[in-house]
Amino acid sequence: QAAKSARTVVIAGVPDGLLHDDVMTDILMIHFQMSKNNGGDVEEVLYPTTKKGVAYVTFEDQEVVESVLKKDEHRLEDKRLSRYYPLKVTRYCENVSAFVIYLVVLPL
């Protein structure tokens, strides 16, 4: 089983403050389990996080991460939401803050 970080994606664009956090967590879990979204078995959804509108989704298999990342557009749709919300899905990186600092301090 791959390390948890390798099985995790970062979700940005989660609508904030519209629904209870646990309801939004359920909606995200359902979205990323659906085959039409290239999803699979979800181990954990971490929402809310310290960053507004950001969630972390950990899958049981690393292969699911690859297929989710290949999908062109993720649209969060649910009858409890008044409209759909486009989501930005990126690979989780433990060193993301160090990477950002590196780019800011040492521009290419």
Protein Blocks (a to p, Z undefined) as FASTA:
>chain_A
ZZfklmpccdehiaghkacfklmmmmmmmmmmpmklopacdfbdcdddfbehiacdddfb
fklmmmmmmpmbacdddfkbcbdcddddddddfklmmmmmmmmmmcZZ
